[in-house]
């Protein structure tokens, strides 16, 4: 390498989802790499692409994400963007204060607060000047879950609209533009096709592991899987005379059993867990008798939750899967930790309007073996299996089939036969309205999401009101 050339290394993580067991490995790896490249007089940067926070983990739940920020501070992250787990599983107040102690910039170019301004805790972009004088511009964008952000008090912009002028603004000030994207690979690919001035997209959200990255037109794309399984590494060779990047090398490093751990970080996580426990051990109710739960049959716990769900949403009908409760509750004092343990999912209540024939289709699909035994991953579900569908206000007569499916022979709604042409209001789980699990629920045009309450909050409320 001649004197007019140098190298910068950009390390990145995404979608940790509070898998803190991986964090001591990630910390040790980054410390090792920083020390190695410092000896070679090569700059290093580290960025996180969001969904670091996940309230299904008790440490995150007990500290409302503050433990995640403390760990990012300690590791020396240069910049982050947010994912949907930061953006729409926290209340307006909680997200507004999440980064109060952060000593790094939070880059979210496409979010606006209640006042119509950019939130005080965000920046649209950050310019980093390397030791060589070469300037890299970092821009952050997150997935536009429009209705959810609006429900919480935020306005989220279409990232393509936001970037149309912003990329030009940043490009005029820097030598190289990097987009920190929590949009998902398909959207990153569209961005690469649409923006000539974005040199590198470091992505997240869809959990793709791009071991060697990919290139579309002139833009490189990197993404490093999920749950801290890998750390991504983008190596840029810089021509300082022409102020250009002449070579891009992308790789991912597995954080497996061969990777050493950082003892200080492991101790820090242990201390943070003790602090979290103090909050989660708060008593909330005394149960006079155990509350049993089961995944493949009706149980006291799921019936209570189904009743609470329809009451909370103001409907006469509700539907939820038994697997939403991982286990039951014992007799005696019940704490926040107990409720979180049995219902850790960041899943919200939802009310929707559905026609009778669509409700029939949904109920029939719910009773297939495929859906009952589905080990769902994603959509906020953090359980093992969907399990039996539980109803309140709806009676379903079944005939067991040799295939393991259950044939629906009769459906009654509030004691009357289901009317295929009537409109019904149904309380259910928001995850059933995503994707194609239940097409009729997904396609319903009339949906109300109740936020920031999770299903576990409804369970707590119902138990307290009994």
C-alpha positions in Angstrom: 0.0 0.0 0.0 1.4 3.4 -1.0 1.4 6.5 1.2 -1.6 7.9 -0.6 -3.7 4.8 0.5 -5.1 3.8 3.8 -7.8 1.4 5.1 -10.8 1.9 7.3 -12.8 -0.9 9.0 -16.5 -0.6 9.7 -17.9 -3.3 12.0 -21.6 -3.7 12.4 -24.3 -5.7 14.3 -28.0 -5.8 13.8 -31.1 -7.4 15.4 -29.5 -8.5 18.7 -33.0 -8.7 20.2 -31.4 -8.6 23.7 -29.5 -11.8 23.2 -27.1 -10.7 25.9 -25.4 -14.1 26.0 -23.6 -13.0 22.8 -22.6 -9.5 24.0 -19.4 -10.5 25.9 -18.2 -12.3 22.7 -19.0 -9.3 20.5 -17.3 -6.9 22.9 -14.1 -9.1 23.1 -14.1 -9.4 19.3 -14.3 -5.7 18.8 -11.6 -5.0 21.4 -9.3 -7.4 19.6 -9.9 -6.0 16.2 -9.6 -2.4 17.3 -6.3 -3.1 19.0 -5.0 -5.0 16.0 -5.8 -2.3 13.5 -4.7 0.5 15.8 -1.2 -1.0 15.6 -1.5 -0.8 11.8 -2.7 2.9 12.1 -6.0 2.0 10.4 -9.2 3.5 11.6 -12.1 1.5 12.9 -15.8 2.3 13.3 -18.6 0.3 14.9 -22.3 0.8 14.2 -25.5 -1.0 15.3 -28.5 -1.2 13.0 -31.3 -1.4 15.6 -33.5 -4.0 17.3 -30.8 -4.2 19.9 -33.7 -3.8 22.4 -36.2 -6.6 22.8 -38.6 -6.5 25.8 -39.1 -10.2 25.7 -35.8 -10.4 27.7 -36.3 -9.6 31.4 -33.1 -7.4 31.6 -34.5 -5.1 28.9 -38.0 -5.2 30.4 -36.8 -4.5 33.9 -34.7 -1.5 32.8 -37.0 -0.4 29.9 -34.0 -0.7 27.5 -31.6 1.3 29.6 -29.4 -1.7 30.1 -29.0 -2.0 26.3 -27.9 1.6 26.1 -25.4 1.1 28.9 -23.8 -1.8 27.1 -23.6 0.2 23.8 -21.9 3.0 25.7 -19.3 0.6 27.1 -18.5 -1.0 23.8 -17.9 2.4 22.2 -20.4 2.4 19.4 -19.9 5.2 16.9 -23.6 5.5 15.8 -26.9 3.5 15.8 -30.2 3.6 14.2 -33.4 2.2 15.7 -35.5 -0.8 14.7 -39.2 -1.4 15.3 -38.5 -2.9 18.7 -37.1 0.4 19.9 -39.6 2.4 17.9 -43.0 0.7 18.5 -42.7 -1.5 21.6 -42.0 1.4 23.8 -44.4 4.2 24.7 -43.7 7.8 23.5 -42.3 8.7 26.9 -40.1 5.6 27.1 -38.6 6.0 23.7 -38.1 9.7 24.3 -36.0 9.0 27.3 -34.4 5.7 26.2 -31.2 7.4 25.0 -30.9 10.0 27.7 -27.6 8.5 28.8 -26.3 7.6 25.4 -22.8 8.9 24.5 -23.3 8.1 20.8 -25.5 9.6 18.0 -28.9 8.0 17.2 -29.5 8.4 13.5 -33.1 8.3 12.4 -33.8 10.6 9.5 -37.5 9.7 9.0 -39.1 10.2 12.4 -40.9 13.3 13.7 -42.3 14.0 17.2 -45.6 15.4 18.4 -44.4 19.0 17.9 -43.7 18.4 14.2 -40.0 18.6 14.8 -37.1 16.1 14.7 -36.9 14.4 18.2 -34.2 15.9 20.4 -32.6 12.5 20.8 -32.1 11.9 17.1 -30.0 13.2 14.2 -30.6 12.6 10.6 -26.9 12.1 9.8 -23.4 12.2 11.3 -20.2 13.1 9.6 -17.1 11.2 10.8 -13.7 12.5 9.8 -11.1 9.8 9.9 -7.5 10.4 11.0 -6.6 10.7 7.4 -9.0 13.6 6.8 -11.3 11.3 4.7 -15.0 12.0 5.6 -17.7 9.4 5.9 -21.4 10.4 6.1 -23.7 8.1 8.1 -27.4 8.4 7.6 -30.0 6.4 9.5 -33.5 5.3 8.5 -36.0 2.9 10.1 -39.0 0.8 8.8 -42.1 3.0 8.4 -44.7 1.2 10.5 -47.0 4.1 9.9 -50.1 3.2 11.9 -48.1 2.0 14.9 -45.9 5.1 15.1 -49.0 7.3 14.7 -50.8 5.4 17.5 -47.9 6.2 19.8 -47.6 9.8 18.9 -44.9 9.8 16.3 -44.9 10.6 12.6 -42.8 8.3 10.5 -41.9 9.3 6.9 -41.4 7.2 3.8 -37.6 6.6 3.9 -37.4 7.0 0.1 -39.0 10.5 0.3 -36.7 11.4 3.2 -33.6 10.3 1.4 -34.4 12.0 -1.9 -32.9 15.3 -0.8 -31.0 14.2 2.3 -28.5 12.0 0.4 -27.6 14.9 -1.8 -27.1 17.2 1.2 -24.8 14.7 2.9 -22.9 13.8 -0.3 -21.9 17.4 -0.8 -20.1 17.4 2.6 -18.4 14.0 2.6 -16.3 11.6 0.5 -18.4 8.4 1.1 -22.0 7.9 2.1 -23.1 5.0 4.3 -26.8 4.3 5.0 -27.7 2.6 8.3 -30.9 0.9 7.3 -33.5 -0.9 9.4 -35.7 -1.4 6.4 -34.9 -5.0 5.4 -33.0 -6.4 2.5 -35.7 -6.0 -0.2 -36.0 -2.3 0.5 -32.2 -2.0 0.7 -32.0 -3.4 -2.8 -34.6 -0.9 -4.0 -32.6 1.9 -2.4 -29.4 0.6 -4.2 -31.3 0.7 -7.5 -32.7 4.2 -6.8 -29.8 6.3 -5.3 -26.5 6.7 -7.1 -24.9 8.6 -4.2 -25.4 5.9 -1.5 -22.1 4.0 -1.5 -22.8 1.4 1.1 -25.9 0.2 2.8 -25.5 -1.6 6.1 -28.9 -3.3 6.8 -31.1 -5.1 9.3 -34.7 -6.1 10.1 -35.0 -9.1 7.8 -32.2 -11.0 9.6 -30.3 -11.8 6.4 -26.8 -13.1 6.8 -24.9 -11.7 3.8 -21.6 -13.5 4.4 -19.7 -11.7 1.7 -22.2 -8.8 1.1 -23.6 -8.1 -2.2 -23.4 -5.3 -4.9 -26.2 -3.8 -6.9 -25.2 -1.3 -9.5 -22.5 0.7 -7.6 -23.8 0.2 -4.1 -22.6 -2.4 -1.7 -25.0 -4.0 0.8 -24.0 -5.7 4.1 -26.1 -7.4 6.8 -25.0 -9.7 9.7 -27.9 -12.1 10.5 -29.6 -11.9 13.9 -29.3 -12.4 17.7 -25.6 -11.5 17.7 -24.7 -14.6 15.8 -22.2 -12.6 13.6 -20.4 -9.4 13.5 -20.1 -7.8 10.1 -16.9 -6.2 8.7 -16.6 -3.9 5.8 -13.1 -3.0 4.8 -12.7 0.1 2.7 -9.4 0.9 0.9 -9.1 4.7 0.5 -7.3 6.7 -2.2 -6.5 9.8 -0.2 -5.2 11.8 -3.2 -8.4 11.3 -5.2 -10.6 11.0 -2.0 -12.2 7.8 -3.3 -12.8 4.3 -2.1 -10.9 2.0 -4.5 -11.8 -1.4 -3.0 -14.5 -2.8 -0.8 -14.2 -6.1 1.1 -17.1 -7.5 3.1 -17.1 -10.4 5.5 -19.0 -11.7 8.6 -17.4 -13.2 11.7 -19.3 -15.9 13.6 -19.7 -15.3 17.4 -19.5 -19.0 18.2 -17.9 -21.0 21.0 -14.4 -20.3 19.6 -14.8 -16.6 20.3 -13.4 -15.5 23.7 -15.6 -13.4 26.0 -14.9 -10.1 27.7 -15.1 -10.7 31.4 -15.8 -7.1 32.3 -18.8 -7.1 30.1 -20.1 -10.4 31.5 -19.8 -8.9 35.0 -21.6 -5.8 33.9 -24.5 -7.8 32.5 -24.7 -9.7 35.8 -24.9 -6.4 37.7 -27.5 -5.0 35.4 -29.6 -8.1 35.8 -29.6 -7.6 39.6 -30.9 -4.0 39.1 -33.5 -5.3 36.7 -34.7 -7.9 39.2 -35.5 -5.2 41.8 -38.1 -3.8 39.4 -39.5 -7.1 38.2 -39.9 -8.5 41.7 -42.6 -6.0 42.5 -45.7 -7.8 43.7 -48.9 -7.1 41.6 -51.5 -9.6 42.9 -52.1 -12.5 45.2 -53.8 -15.5 43.5 -56.0 -17.5 45.8 -55.5 -20.6 43.6 -53.2 -21.7 40.8 -54.0 -20.6 37.3 -53.3 -23.4 34.9 -52.2 -23.0 31.3 -51.9 -25.5 28.4 -51.0 -25.1 24.7 -53.3 -27.6 23.1 -56.5 -27.2 25.1 -58.6 -24.6 26.9 -57.3 -23.7 30.3 -58.2 -21.3 33.1 -55.4 -18.9 32.2 -56.2 -18.6 28.5 -60.0 -18.3 29.2 -59.2 -15.4 31.6 -57.0 -13.8 29.1 -59.5 -14.1 26.3 -62.2 -12.5 28.5 -59.8 -9.7 29.4 -58.9 -9.1 25.8 -62.5 -8.5 24.7 -63.2 -6.4 27.7 -60.1 -4.2 27.1 -61.0 -3.8 23.4 -64.7 -3.2 24.0 -66.0 -6.2 22.0 -68.1 -9.2 22.7 -65.8 -11.6 20.8 -62.2 -12.4 21.2 -59.7 -14.9 19.7 -56.1 -15.8 20.8 -53.8 -18.7 20.6 -53.1 -20.8 23.8 -49.4 -20.7 23.1 -49.3 -17.0 23.9 -49.0 -18.1 27.6 -45.9 -20.2 28.0 -47.0 -21.6 31.4 -49.5 -21.0 34.2 -49.2 -19.1 37.5 -48.9 -20.6 41.0 -51.0 -19.8 44.0 -49.8 -16.9 46.1 -47.9 -13.7 45.4 -47.5 -12.9 41.6 -44.8 -10.4 40.5 -44.1 -8.5 37.3 -41.4 -11.1 36.7 -44.0 -13.9 36.8 -46.2 -12.2 34.3 -43.3 -11.4 32.0 -42.0 -15.0 32.3 -45.3 -16.5 31.1 -46.1 -13.8 28.5 -42.8 -12.2 27.2 -44.1 -11.3 23.7 -44.1 -7.7 22.5 -47.6 -8.3 21.1 -50.4 -5.7 21.3 -54.2 -6.1 21.4 -56.1 -5.4 18.2 -59.7 -4.9 17.4 -60.9 -5.5 13.8 -64.1 -5.8 11.8 -64.7 -9.0 9.9 -67.5 -10.5 7.8 -69.1 -13.8 8.9 -67.7 -15.8 6.0 -64.2 -14.4 6.7 -64.6 -15.3 10.4 -65.6 -18.8 9.4 -62.5 -19.1 7.1 -60.3 -17.9 10.0 -61.8 -20.4 12.5 -61.4 -23.3 10.1 -57.8 -22.4 9.4 -57.1 -22.1 13.1 -58.2 -25.7 13.6 -55.8 -27.2 11.1 -52.9 -29.2 12.5 -50.5 -27.0 10.5 -51.5 -23.9 12.5 -51.9 -25.5 15.9 -48.4 -27.0 15.7 -46.8 -24.1 14.0 -43.5 -23.0 15.7 -43.9 -19.4 14.7 -40.8 -17.2 14.5 -41.3 -13.5 14.3 -44.3 -11.1 14.4 -43.5 -10.4 18.0 -44.2 -14.0 19.1 -41.6 -15.4 21.4 -43.2 -18.7 22.3 -42.7 -22.2 21.2 -45.8 -23.1 19.3 -49.1 -21.4 18.4 -51.3 -24.1 20.0 -55.1 -24.3 20.2 -57.1 -21.2 19.3 -59.1 -20.0 22.3 -62.4 -18.0 21.8 -64.6 -15.9 24.0 -68.2 -15.3 22.7 -67.7 -17.9 20.0 -68.6 -21.6 20.3 -67.1 -24.1 17.8 -68.2 -27.7 17.4 -65.5 -30.0 16.0 -65.0 -33.4 14.5 -61.5 -35.0 14.7 -60.1 -36.0 11.4 -57.6 -38.8 10.7 -55.2 -36.2 9.3 -55.0 -34.6 12.8 -57.0 -31.6 11.6 -60.2 -30.7 13.3 -63.2 -30.2 11.1 -65.5 -27.4 12.1 -69.1 -28.6 12.0 -70.9 -25.6 13.6 -70.0 -22.1 14.8 -72.2 -20.1 17.1 -71.6 -16.4 17.9 -73.1 -15.2 21.2 -75.3 -18.3 21.2 -76.6 -17.8 17.6 -75.5 -19.5 14.4 -72.8 -17.6 12.6 -74.3 -15.3 9.9 -72.0 -15.4 6.9 -73.0 -11.9 5.8 -73.0 -10.1 9.2 -70.1 -7.8 10.3 -68.5 -8.8 13.6 -66.1 -6.9 15.8 -63.3 -9.2 17.0 -60.6 -8.6 19.6 -57.4 -10.5 18.9 -53.6 -10.3 18.8 -51.9 -7.9 16.4 -49.5 -10.6 15.2 -52.5 -12.3 13.5 -52.9 -9.3 11.2 -49.4 -9.4 9.8 -48.3 -11.5 6.9 -50.4 -14.4 5.7 -51.1 -16.4 8.9 -54.8 -15.5 8.7 -55.5 -13.9 5.3 -58.9 -12.6 6.3 -57.5 -10.8 9.4 -54.6 -9.4 7.4 -57.0 -8.1 4.8 -59.5 -6.4 7.2 -59.7 -2.7 6.4 -60.9 -1.8 9.9 -58.3 -2.4 12.5 -57.5 -0.6 15.8 -54.2 -1.4 17.5 -54.0 -0.7 21.3 -50.6 0.7 22.2 -48.3 0.7 24.0 -50.0 -2.0 26.1 -48.8 -5.6 25.5 -50.9 -8.7 26.0 -49.2 -9.3 29.3 -50.5 -5.9 30.5 -54.1 -7.0 29.6 -53.5 -10.2 31.7 -52.3 -8.2 34.6 -55.3 -5.8 34.4 -57.7 -8.7 34.2 -56.2 -10.5 37.1 -56.3 -7.3 39.2 -60.0 -6.7 38.4 -61.2 -10.2 39.2 
